[in-house]
Every structure is written in C-alpha cells, then in structure tokens.
Amino acid sequence: MEKIPFLIEILPYVLKFRKTTFVIKLGGDNAKEQKKLEALAKDMTLLHNLGVNIVIVHGGGPQANELLKKLGYPLQKINGRRITDKQTLEVAKMVYAGKVNTEIVAALQKAGTHAVGLTGVDCNLVYAKKREPQKIKNKKTGKTEEIDFGYVGDIKKINLEVVQDLLEKNCVPVIACLGADKDGTILNINADNIAEEISKALKAEKFISVTNVPGILENKEDKTSTISYLNVCNAKKLLKSKKITDGMLPKLESCIAVVEGGVKRAHIIDMTQPHSILIEILTNQGSGTMIVSKEEEAKYKQKG
C-alpha cells in the first residue's frame, strides 16, 4: 500500500508526456556494461509503454578505441576531437552500426520494446558534408595547426521520414552516429550533434543526454554539488566561465542549442544512478541537471 502515493505522484507526468517525443542520446559508455544497459532499456520501455515516443541516438567511442588498439591502429585526436582516417572510419562503421547499435536494440527488445537499428546513412536520415581542414590551436603544444579531420562530417540536413514512419508504427528508432554526403561517402558525425539536430527537427518535448556523472556540478570535486536546473542565459555564462571542460562541454552546448531551437527542456542525467531517467521525468524529486528557456523556467518554478 505504501507504493500507492508514488503512483498518484507520477500520474500528472504520465498525462503530461503521453504522445510527446523524447530524444535520448547515449554514449558508448552507456552500452558497455550489459546489466546497466538492460536496466536502462527497462526504464525506456516503461516510458514507451506510457505513451512517450522515444528516439535514441548513440555513439560508441570507447568501443571504437578498444578495437583500434586491438588492431594496432593509432587513436588520433586533437583537443579531444577525433580525427577519422580510412582505418578509423572502417572501425567506426563496424562498432557504431554493428556492435553498439545491435546491443542497444537487443536490450530494448528483451525489455519488451520493438526497436529498429539505423544509421544516419539509412534513407538519407543525416545528410552531411565532409569537414574542411581547420586551423586549430593545439592545447597541448600551444601552436596553431591546420588539421584535416578526415572522414568527419558536419550535418547539413535531417530527413525525418524514416523516423516518423517508425514512431507511427510504435517502434523506437536507434540511430548510430554515421551519415553520408551527396556522393554516398560515409562520414563519422558527433552523436551529440545528431541528437541535437533530430530533437530540433522533431520539435521534441525533451532532449536527454545520458552520462556517467551526476550532472553539471557547482564544484567538480564535489559530486553532491549538482546544479538542479539552469536557464539558457545562466548556462551560457557558465560556459564562458570555463568551469565546464572535457566531455561535459559538448553536452551542455547541445542542451543550450536544442532549447534555443524550440525543445522545451534538456536534461543531463547520470546513468550510474538507478532509474535516473524515471526519477527525473516522473517525480517531483528530479535527477541530474535540466536546462530550460526563461519562459519554461517560469513554468518550472510555478508548477515544478
């Protein structure tokens, strides 16, 4: 009987989010441990069965790095950004479109959700252009260098037909972070960027970036100092303060971009906390960090 009040608590959220769309971005770390992936798949299956449309976009960087190492290929990065030569692209195709995508789909199927694995190449979902060489200041050397990122793509257009068809059939699209140009050249594209552009194109209710940290921290040394929510203006100030570094930087940038692009709320959520997505979406307690517009902030303060 003690669980009944909790069920009553989640009812307003169930009614609010039914028939809306969430875009969930998963990193490769989220798919490395089978038990954690299966637990996450169960949470997403619950949301899906409550009537939420879910689109998943994923990377696979750690798995790609492992295979590159096994094959004896060098891992090339500058300022944390991957350089994709022909060998690295072959590994990315095998890992992203093969191993990681299939494992996420299988976990969702096991949990009871019909899921379909895709890449951005399918039905020209992610149309991109090969990135031009760029002059970049190398943080390690302090020198400005002209860098050719190889087979890295920048998104030019998102074609939603295949995603919308799958959502209408009550399926969950699971999209690996590859795209192609007009000549059919396959390109490696940042998963945060794909998730961001799909969120804006779908006019999603929520954009959720699943990580392995508690959210944005007031103090990086204190994991209990999670900032519960930020409006876009304060989030931009935080970026300029240079308190945000490493992998959190593109995540916060994507959250700001989606909110400015019309998505109501963006979330950075910790996968290592059990049921963190459900806690954030379906309870007053919340989890991780939420980024909102000033208009949504007013609603949040009023209603929660």
C-alpha positions as CSV (number, residue, x, y, z in Angstrom):
1,M,0.0,0.0,0.0
2,E,2.9,2.4,0.6
3,K,3.6,2.4,-3.1
4,I,0.2,3.9,-4.0
5,P,1.1,7.5,-3.1
6,F,4.0,7.2,-5.6
7,L,1.7,6.0,-8.3
8,I,-0.5,9.0,-7.7
9,E,2.5,11.3,-7.8
10,I,3.5,10.2,-11.3
11,L,0.0,10.5,-12.8
12,P,0.3,14.2,-13.8
13,Y,3.6,13.5,-15.5
14,V,2.1,10.5,-17.4
15,L,-0.7,12.6,-18.6
16,K,1.6,15.5,-19.5
17,F,4.1,13.5,-21.5
18,R,1.8,11.0,-23.3
19,K,2.1,11.4,-27.1
20,T,5.1,13.6,-26.8
21,T,8.6,12.8,-28.1
22,F,11.8,12.4,-26.2
23,V,15.2,12.2,-27.9
24,I,17.7,10.3,-25.8
25,K,21.4,10.5,-26.5
26,L,23.5,7.5,-25.3
27,G,27.3,7.5,-25.2
28,G,29.3,4.3,-25.8
29,D,29.9,4.1,-22.0
30,N,26.1,3.5,-21.6
31,A,26.3,0.4,-23.7
32,K,29.5,-1.2,-22.3
33,E,28.0,-2.9,-19.2
34,Q,25.2,-5.3,-20.1
35,K,23.4,-5.2,-16.8
36,K,23.3,-1.4,-16.8
37,L,22.2,-1.3,-20.4
38,E,19.4,-3.7,-19.7
39,A,18.3,-1.7,-16.7
40,L,18.2,1.5,-18.8
41,A,16.3,-0.4,-21.6
42,K,13.6,-1.3,-19.0
43,D,13.3,2.3,-17.9
44,M,12.9,3.5,-21.5
45,T,10.4,0.6,-22.2
46,L,8.3,1.9,-19.3
47,L,8.2,5.4,-20.7
48,H,7.4,4.0,-24.2
49,N,4.5,2.0,-22.8
50,L,3.2,5.1,-21.0
51,G,2.8,6.6,-24.4
52,V,6.0,8.5,-24.9
53,N,7.6,8.4,-28.4
54,I,11.3,7.7,-27.9
55,V,14.2,8.2,-30.4
56,I,17.7,7.1,-29.4
57,V,20.9,8.4,-30.8
58,H,24.2,6.8,-29.8
59,G,27.9,6.9,-30.1
60,G,30.5,4.2,-29.4
61,G,33.8,6.0,-28.8
62,P,35.1,3.7,-26.0
63,Q,34.3,0.5,-28.0
64,A,35.9,2.0,-31.1
65,N,39.0,2.9,-29.2
66,E,39.3,-0.7,-27.9
67,L,39.1,-2.1,-31.4
68,L,41.6,0.4,-32.8
69,K,44.0,-0.6,-30.1
70,K,43.5,-4.4,-30.8
71,L,44.1,-3.8,-34.5
72,G,47.2,-1.7,-33.8
73,Y,45.7,1.4,-35.3
74,P,46.6,4.8,-33.8
75,L,44.0,6.8,-31.9
76,Q,44.2,10.3,-33.3
77,K,42.6,13.2,-31.5
78,I,43.2,16.9,-31.1
79,N,41.7,18.8,-28.2
80,G,39.5,15.8,-27.5
81,R,38.1,15.7,-31.1
82,R,38.6,12.5,-33.1
83,I,40.4,12.5,-36.4
84,T,38.9,9.8,-38.7
85,D,41.2,8.4,-41.3
86,K,40.2,5.5,-43.6
87,Q,41.1,2.8,-41.0
88,T,39.3,4.6,-38.2
89,L,36.2,5.0,-40.4
90,E,36.2,1.3,-41.0
91,V,36.3,0.7,-37.3
92,A,33.6,3.3,-36.7
93,K,31.3,1.5,-39.2
94,M,31.9,-1.9,-37.5
95,V,31.4,-0.6,-34.0
96,Y,28.7,2.0,-34.3
97,A,26.5,0.4,-36.9
98,G,27.3,-3.1,-35.8
99,K,28.2,-3.9,-32.2
100,V,26.8,-1.0,-30.2
101,N,23.6,-0.5,-32.3
102,T,22.7,-4.2,-32.2
103,E,23.3,-4.4,-28.5
104,I,21.1,-1.5,-27.7
105,V,18.3,-2.8,-30.0
106,A,18.6,-6.3,-28.4
107,A,18.4,-4.8,-24.9
108,L,15.2,-2.9,-25.8
109,Q,13.7,-6.0,-27.4
110,K,14.4,-8.0,-24.3
111,A,12.7,-5.4,-22.2
112,G,9.6,-5.6,-24.4
113,T,10.1,-2.7,-26.8
114,H,10.1,-3.0,-30.6
115,A,13.2,-1.2,-31.7
116,V,14.8,-0.8,-35.1
117,G,18.5,-0.1,-35.6
118,L,19.5,2.6,-38.1
119,T,22.4,4.8,-39.0
120,G,22.2,8.3,-40.4
121,V,23.0,6.8,-43.8
122,D,19.6,5.0,-43.9
123,C,17.1,6.8,-46.1
124,N,19.5,9.8,-46.1
125,L,18.5,10.4,-42.5
126,V,21.6,12.5,-41.8
127,Y,22.9,14.4,-44.8
128,A,26.3,15.7,-44.2
129,K,29.4,17.3,-45.7
130,K,33.0,16.3,-45.2
131,R,34.6,18.8,-42.8
132,E,37.1,21.1,-44.4
133,P,40.6,21.4,-42.9
134,Q,40.6,23.8,-40.0
135,K,43.1,25.9,-38.2
136,I,43.1,24.9,-34.6
137,K,45.2,25.9,-31.6
138,N,46.6,22.7,-30.1
139,K,46.1,22.9,-26.4
140,K,49.0,20.6,-25.7
141,T,51.6,22.4,-27.8
142,G,50.1,25.9,-27.8
143,K,50.7,26.1,-31.5
144,T,48.0,26.8,-34.2
145,E,47.9,23.9,-36.7
146,E,45.9,23.2,-39.9
147,I,44.0,19.9,-39.1
148,D,42.4,17.6,-41.6
149,F,39.8,15.7,-39.6
150,G,39.5,13.1,-42.4
151,Y,36.1,11.4,-42.7
152,V,34.3,13.6,-40.2
153,G,31.1,15.1,-41.3
154,D,29.1,18.3,-40.4
155,I,25.3,18.0,-40.6
156,K,23.6,19.9,-43.4
157,K,20.1,18.4,-43.3
158,I,18.0,15.9,-41.3
159,N,15.4,13.9,-43.2
160,L,12.8,12.6,-40.8
161,E,10.6,10.4,-43.0
162,V,12.0,7.0,-41.7
163,V,12.0,8.2,-38.1
164,Q,8.4,9.4,-38.3
165,D,7.3,6.2,-40.0
166,L,8.8,4.1,-37.2
167,L,7.2,6.2,-34.5
168,E,3.8,5.9,-36.1
169,K,4.3,2.1,-36.0
170,N,5.1,2.3,-32.3
171,C,8.8,1.4,-32.8
172,V,11.8,3.0,-31.2
173,P,14.4,4.1,-33.8
174,V,18.0,3.5,-32.5
175,I,20.4,5.7,-34.6
176,A,24.1,5.2,-34.9
177,C,26.3,8.3,-35.4
178,L,27.1,8.0,-39.1
179,G,25.9,10.0,-42.0
180,A,26.7,10.4,-45.7
181,D,27.3,13.1,-48.2
182,K,25.7,13.6,-51.7
183,D,28.2,11.1,-53.2
184,G,27.4,8.4,-50.6
185,T,30.6,8.8,-48.8
186,I,30.1,7.6,-45.2
187,L,31.1,10.1,-42.5
188,N,31.7,9.9,-38.8
189,I,29.5,12.5,-37.0
190,N,29.4,13.5,-33.4
191,A,26.4,11.8,-31.7
192,D,25.6,14.9,-29.6
193,N,25.2,16.9,-32.8
194,I,22.9,14.3,-34.5
195,A,20.7,14.1,-31.4
196,E,20.6,17.8,-31.2
197,E,19.5,18.3,-34.8
198,I,16.9,15.5,-34.6
199,S,15.5,17.0,-31.4
200,K,15.0,20.3,-33.1
201,A,13.6,18.8,-36.3
202,L,11.1,16.7,-34.4
203,K,10.3,19.6,-32.0
204,A,10.8,17.1,-29.2
205,E,9.4,17.7,-25.7
206,K,12.6,16.7,-24.2
207,F,16.3,16.1,-25.1
208,I,18.0,13.8,-22.6
209,S,21.8,13.3,-22.6
210,V,22.6,10.2,-20.6
211,T,26.1,10.3,-19.0
212,N,28.1,8.7,-16.2
213,V,28.3,11.8,-14.0
214,P,25.6,13.3,-11.7
215,G,25.0,16.3,-14.0
216,I,26.6,19.7,-14.0
217,L,28.5,20.3,-10.8
218,E,28.9,23.6,-8.9
219,N,32.2,22.2,-7.7
220,K,33.9,19.5,-9.9
221,E,35.5,17.9,-6.8
222,D,32.1,17.5,-5.0
223,K,29.8,15.0,-6.7
224,T,26.9,16.1,-4.4
225,S,27.0,19.7,-5.8
226,T,24.8,19.0,-8.8
227,I,23.1,22.1,-10.2
228,S,19.4,21.1,-10.4
229,Y,18.5,23.4,-13.3
230,L,19.8,26.3,-15.4
231,N,18.1,28.7,-17.7
232,V,19.8,29.2,-21.1
233,C,21.3,32.6,-20.1
234,N,22.9,31.2,-17.0
235,A,24.1,28.1,-18.9
236,K,25.9,30.4,-21.4
237,K,27.5,32.3,-18.6
238,L,28.7,29.0,-17.1
239,L,30.3,28.1,-20.5
240,K,32.1,31.4,-20.6
241,S,33.4,31.0,-17.1
242,K,35.4,28.0,-18.3
243,K,34.2,25.9,-15.4
244,I,32.8,23.4,-17.9
245,T,35.5,21.3,-19.5
246,D,36.2,17.9,-21.3
247,G,33.2,15.8,-22.2
248,M,30.6,18.0,-20.4
249,L,31.4,20.9,-22.7
250,P,29.7,19.5,-25.9
251,K,26.8,18.1,-23.8
252,L,26.0,21.5,-22.3
253,E,26.4,23.2,-25.7
254,S,23.9,20.7,-27.2
255,C,21.4,21.3,-24.4
256,I,21.6,25.1,-25.0
257,A,21.2,24.6,-28.8
258,V,18.2,22.4,-28.5
259,V,16.4,24.7,-26.1
260,E,17.1,27.7,-28.3
261,G,15.9,25.5,-31.2
262,G,12.4,25.0,-29.6
263,V,12.8,21.9,-27.4
264,K,11.1,22.7,-24.1
265,R,13.6,21.1,-21.7
266,A,17.0,19.5,-22.0
267,H,18.5,17.1,-19.3
268,I,21.9,15.8,-18.4
269,I,21.3,12.6,-16.4
270,D,23.5,10.1,-14.6
271,M,23.1,6.5,-15.8
272,T,25.0,5.2,-12.8
273,Q,22.1,6.2,-10.5
274,P,19.4,3.5,-10.8
275,H,16.3,4.7,-12.7
276,S,17.6,8.2,-13.1
277,I,15.5,8.9,-16.2
278,L,12.3,7.8,-14.4
279,I,13.2,9.9,-11.4
280,E,13.8,13.0,-13.5
281,I,10.7,12.5,-15.7
282,L,8.1,11.1,-13.4
283,T,8.8,12.5,-9.9
284,N,9.0,15.8,-8.1
285,Q,12.4,14.9,-6.8
286,G,14.2,15.0,-10.2
287,S,17.7,13.9,-11.1
288,G,20.7,15.5,-12.9
289,T,20.7,18.9,-14.4
290,M,17.9,20.5,-16.5
291,I,18.4,23.4,-19.0
292,V,15.3,25.5,-19.9
293,S,14.4,28.7,-21.6
294,K,13.4,31.7,-19.4
295,E,9.7,31.0,-20.3
296,E,9.9,27.4,-19.2
297,E,11.8,28.4,-16.1
298,A,8.8,30.5,-15.0
299,K,6.5,27.4,-15.5
300,Y,9.0,25.2,-13.7
301,K,9.1,27.5,-10.7
302,Q,5.4,27.7,-10.7
303,K,4.5,24.0,-11.2
304,G,7.7,22.0,-10.9
